[in-house]
């Protein structure tokens, strides 16, 4: 009887301790806090989730065991559970096709040639000891840049997004090292398909389609036809911002006289709009000056 009572007492004590630990823990900052960065490149959402270790005066990258991350060894490229890259659509990374999905990022640091890998089994986390080459979906080289200053906390960025939204860089920086991995996306087929389908349903999409044709350098005659069709509907001709779009298309086509007349019309409507011109007076003035070869 005494033995059973002692066992019951022990179980009660353990339950109380567990309850105390569950409800009495104090939240403190992590040594390597969680971070994330994301951006849309073209129509592709690119997201990186990672943990950010700090330098804390340590030697981070180099040859030999005196360094936190020695050259030539696979690294989880962050702390704790490692680093995840997610793509919402297919993309090219380092010139290689990568399907939409979530991957772990691993690297192999080196003085002159880092290796950047994507790994398909995200359950591996930061366990580099369980790394299997058959789960690699990508391995590319990256040239490291020696930084003049120290980046204290490991940092990822989606940088250098191109004007046409087709390229960017995955940028890594920590300690005195930085490198970039190029990423490129294609969205023209998707946009063209939507133009074909959605302009039939919603005529207001003609303006968006015309603007895409203008910026992508496609058929300007078609772009002009679409924006003209839209402006001819109802009160649309009073939308000076879309009249300005027509002026830009005409200018790109080399129809200078018509472009200037259209820009002047847009400017006048913008100047007389009760709620303000939204910057279109200057936009039209700049466009006219550009057509005339007089940069403002």
C-alpha positions as CSV (number, residue, x, y, z in Angstrom):
1,X,0.0,0.0,0.0
2,X,2.8,2.3,0.9
3,X,4.6,1.6,-2.4
4,X,1.4,2.5,-4.4
5,X,1.0,5.7,-2.5
6,X,4.6,6.7,-3.2
7,X,4.1,6.0,-6.9
8,X,0.9,8.1,-7.0
9,X,2.7,10.9,-5.2
10,X,5.5,10.9,-7.8
11,X,3.0,11.0,-10.6
12,X,1.2,13.9,-9.0
13,X,4.5,15.7,-8.5
14,X,5.5,15.2,-12.2
15,X,2.1,16.5,-13.4
16,X,2.4,19.6,-11.3
17,X,6.0,20.2,-12.6
18,X,4.8,19.7,-16.2
19,X,2.0,22.2,-15.6
20,X,4.3,24.7,-14.1
21,X,6.7,24.4,-17.0
22,X,3.9,24.8,-19.5
23,X,2.4,27.9,-18.0
24,X,5.3,29.4,-16.2
25,X,7.9,29.7,-18.9
26,X,9.4,33.1,-19.6
27,X,9.8,34.2,-23.2
28,X,13.3,35.4,-24.0
29,X,14.8,36.5,-27.4
30,X,16.3,33.8,-29.5
31,X,20.1,34.0,-30.1
32,X,19.3,33.5,-33.8
33,X,15.9,35.1,-34.4
34,X,13.6,34.1,-37.2
35,X,13.5,36.2,-40.4
36,X,11.9,36.2,-43.7
37,X,12.1,38.1,-47.0
38,X,9.9,38.0,-50.0
39,X,9.2,39.7,-53.3
40,X,7.3,39.2,-56.5
41,X,9.4,38.9,-59.5
42,X,7.2,39.1,-62.6
43,X,4.3,36.9,-61.5
44,X,6.4,34.7,-59.3
45,X,6.4,35.1,-55.5
46,X,9.8,34.4,-54.1
47,X,10.0,33.9,-50.3
48,X,13.0,33.0,-48.0
49,X,12.4,31.9,-44.4
50,X,15.5,31.6,-42.2
51,X,17.1,32.0,-38.8
52,X,19.7,34.8,-38.3
53,X,22.8,34.0,-36.3
54,X,25.0,36.8,-35.2
55,X,28.8,37.2,-35.6
56,X,29.4,38.0,-31.9
57,X,33.1,38.6,-32.6
58,X,33.7,35.1,-33.9
59,X,35.6,34.0,-37.0
60,X,32.9,32.7,-39.3
61,X,34.3,31.6,-42.7
62,X,37.8,30.2,-43.3
63,X,40.0,27.2,-43.6
64,X,40.4,25.0,-40.6
65,X,38.6,24.2,-37.3
66,X,39.2,27.7,-35.8
67,X,36.3,29.0,-38.0
68,X,32.6,28.5,-37.2
69,X,31.9,27.4,-40.7
70,X,35.0,25.9,-42.3
71,X,35.5,25.9,-46.0
72,X,34.5,22.8,-47.9
73,X,31.8,21.7,-45.5
74,X,28.1,21.6,-46.2
75,X,26.3,24.3,-44.2
76,X,22.6,24.8,-43.5
77,X,23.1,28.5,-44.4
78,X,21.5,29.9,-41.3
79,X,20.7,28.6,-37.8
80,X,18.3,26.2,-36.2
81,X,16.0,24.5,-38.7
82,X,17.9,25.9,-41.7
83,X,16.7,28.1,-44.6
84,X,13.7,27.6,-46.9
85,X,13.1,29.0,-50.4
86,X,9.6,29.0,-51.8
87,X,8.7,29.7,-55.5
88,X,5.0,30.1,-56.5
89,X,5.8,29.3,-60.1
90,X,8.6,27.7,-62.1
91,X,11.7,29.8,-62.3
92,X,15.4,29.6,-63.4
93,X,17.9,29.9,-60.6
94,X,21.5,30.2,-61.7
95,X,20.3,29.4,-65.2
96,X,18.7,26.1,-64.2
97,X,15.0,25.3,-64.2
98,X,13.4,24.9,-60.8
99,X,9.8,23.9,-60.3
100,X,7.3,25.7,-58.1
101,X,7.6,24.5,-54.5
102,X,9.6,24.8,-51.2
103,X,13.2,23.8,-50.9
104,X,16.0,24.0,-48.3
105,X,19.0,26.1,-49.1
106,X,22.4,24.6,-48.4
107,X,25.8,26.0,-49.3
108,X,29.4,25.0,-49.3
109,X,31.6,28.0,-48.5
110,X,34.9,28.5,-50.1
111,X,37.4,31.3,-50.5
112,X,36.7,31.9,-54.2
113,X,33.8,29.6,-55.2
114,X,30.7,28.9,-53.0
115,X,28.3,26.1,-53.9
116,X,24.6,27.0,-53.6
117,X,22.2,24.0,-53.4
118,X,18.5,23.5,-53.3
119,X,17.2,20.4,-51.5
120,X,13.8,18.8,-52.0
121,X,13.3,17.1,-48.6
122,X,12.4,20.0,-46.3
123,X,11.9,17.6,-43.4
124,X,15.7,17.4,-43.2
125,X,15.8,20.9,-41.6
126,X,19.3,21.8,-40.6
127,X,20.6,18.2,-40.3
128,X,23.5,18.3,-42.6
129,X,24.6,14.9,-41.4
130,X,21.6,13.4,-43.2
131,X,22.2,15.2,-46.5
132,X,21.7,13.0,-49.5
133,X,22.8,14.2,-53.0
134,X,19.9,12.4,-54.7
135,X,17.6,15.0,-53.1
136,X,19.5,17.9,-54.7
137,X,17.5,19.7,-57.3
138,X,20.1,22.4,-58.0
139,X,23.8,23.0,-57.5
140,X,25.4,26.2,-58.9
141,X,28.5,28.2,-58.2
142,X,28.5,31.6,-56.6
143,X,31.5,34.0,-56.5
144,X,31.8,35.5,-53.0
145,X,32.5,39.2,-52.5
146,X,34.7,40.3,-49.6
147,X,33.0,43.0,-47.7
148,X,34.8,46.0,-46.2
149,X,32.6,46.0,-43.1
150,X,30.9,43.3,-40.9
151,X,27.3,42.3,-41.4
152,X,26.5,41.3,-37.8
153,X,23.3,39.3,-38.5
154,X,22.9,36.9,-41.4
155,X,20.8,38.5,-44.0
156,X,19.0,37.4,-47.2
157,X,17.5,39.8,-49.8
158,X,15.7,39.6,-53.1
159,X,17.7,42.3,-54.8
160,X,18.3,43.9,-58.2
161,X,14.9,43.4,-59.7
162,X,15.1,44.4,-63.3
163,X,12.9,47.1,-64.9
164,X,11.0,44.5,-66.9
165,X,10.5,42.3,-63.9
166,X,12.1,39.3,-65.5
167,X,15.3,39.0,-63.3
168,X,16.5,39.5,-59.8
169,X,19.1,38.2,-57.4
170,X,19.0,36.1,-54.2
171,X,21.5,37.9,-52.1
172,X,23.3,36.5,-49.0
173,X,25.4,38.6,-46.6
174,X,27.0,37.6,-43.3
175,X,30.2,38.5,-41.5
176,X,32.5,39.8,-44.3
177,X,31.1,37.7,-47.2
178,X,28.3,38.4,-49.7
179,X,27.2,36.5,-52.8
180,X,24.3,36.7,-55.3
181,X,22.5,33.9,-57.2
182,X,20.5,35.1,-60.3
183,X,16.9,34.2,-60.7
184,X,14.8,34.7,-63.8
185,X,11.2,34.2,-64.5
186,X,8.9,34.1,-67.6
187,X,5.4,35.4,-67.6
188,X,4.7,36.4,-71.2
189,X,2.6,33.3,-72.0
190,X,0.5,33.7,-68.9
191,X,-0.2,37.4,-69.6
192,X,-1.0,36.8,-73.3
193,X,-3.4,34.0,-72.4
194,X,-5.2,36.3,-69.9
195,X,-5.4,39.1,-72.5
196,X,-7.0,36.7,-74.9
197,X,-9.5,35.4,-72.4
198,X,-10.3,38.4,-70.2
199,X,-10.7,41.2,-72.7
200,X,-13.6,39.3,-74.1
201,X,-15.3,39.3,-70.7
202,X,-14.3,42.8,-69.4
203,X,-13.5,45.5,-72.0
204,X,-11.7,47.6,-69.4
205,X,-8.9,45.1,-69.6
206,X,-8.1,46.6,-73.0
207,X,-6.2,49.4,-71.2
208,X,-4.1,46.9,-69.2
209,X,-3.5,44.9,-72.3
210,X,-2.4,48.0,-74.2
211,X,0.0,49.0,-71.4
212,X,1.5,45.6,-71.4
213,X,2.1,45.6,-75.1
214,X,3.7,49.0,-74.8
215,X,6.1,48.1,-72.0
216,X,6.9,44.7,-73.4
217,X,7.6,46.1,-76.9
218,X,4.9,44.1,-78.6
219,X,2.5,45.0,-81.5
220,X,2.0,48.7,-81.0
221,X,-0.7,48.9,-83.7
222,X,-2.7,46.4,-81.6
223,X,-2.0,48.4,-78.4
224,X,-3.3,51.6,-80.1
225,X,-6.4,49.8,-81.3
226,X,-7.2,48.5,-77.8
227,X,-6.7,51.8,-76.0
228,X,-8.7,53.7,-78.7
229,X,-11.5,51.2,-78.3
230,X,-11.6,51.7,-74.6
231,X,-11.5,55.5,-74.7
232,X,-14.4,55.4,-77.2
233,X,-16.7,53.8,-74.6
234,X,-19.0,56.1,-72.6
235,X,-17.2,58.6,-70.5
236,X,-13.8,56.9,-70.7
237,X,-12.4,59.6,-73.0
238,X,-12.3,61.8,-69.9
239,X,-9.8,59.6,-68.1
240,X,-6.7,61.7,-68.8
241,X,-4.4,59.0,-67.3
242,X,-5.5,56.6,-70.1
243,X,-5.4,59.4,-72.7
244,X,-1.8,59.8,-71.6
245,X,-1.2,56.1,-72.2
246,X,-2.5,56.6,-75.8
247,X,0.0,59.5,-76.2
248,X,2.9,57.3,-75.1
249,X,1.9,54.5,-77.6
250,X,1.7,57.1,-80.4
251,X,5.1,58.5,-79.4
252,X,6.6,55.0,-79.4
253,X,5.1,54.4,-82.9
254,X,6.9,57.6,-84.1
255,X,3.6,59.4,-84.7
256,X,4.9,62.6,-83.1
257,X,2.2,65.1,-84.2
258,X,-0.6,62.9,-83.0
259,X,1.3,62.0,-79.8
260,X,1.8,65.7,-78.9
261,X,-1.8,66.6,-79.6
262,X,-3.0,63.7,-77.4
263,X,-0.6,64.6,-74.6
264,X,-1.8,68.2,-74.7
265,X,-5.4,67.0,-74.5
266,X,-4.5,64.8,-71.5
267,X,-2.6,67.7,-69.8
268,X,-5.6,70.0,-70.2
269,X,-8.0,67.5,-68.8
270,X,-5.6,66.9,-65.8
271,X,-5.3,70.6,-65.1
272,X,-9.1,71.0,-65.0
273,X,-9.8,67.9,-62.9
274,X,-11.4,68.9,-59.6
275,X,-9.6,66.3,-57.5
276,X,-6.1,67.1,-58.7
277,X,-3.9,66.1,-61.7
278,X,-2.2,63.1,-60.0
279,X,1.1,64.2,-61.5
280,X,-0.2,64.0,-65.1
281,X,0.5,67.6,-66.0
282,X,4.2,67.0,-65.5
283,X,4.1,63.6,-67.1
284,X,2.5,65.0,-70.2
285,X,4.9,68.0,-70.3
286,X,7.9,65.5,-70.0
287,X,6.5,63.4,-72.8
288,X,6.0,66.3,-75.1
289,X,9.6,67.6,-74.3
290,X,10.9,64.1,-75.0
291,X,9.0,63.9,-78.4
292,X,10.4,67.3,-79.4
293,X,13.9,66.2,-78.3
294,X,14.1,68.7,-75.5
295,X,14.8,66.9,-72.2
296,X,13.3,68.6,-69.2
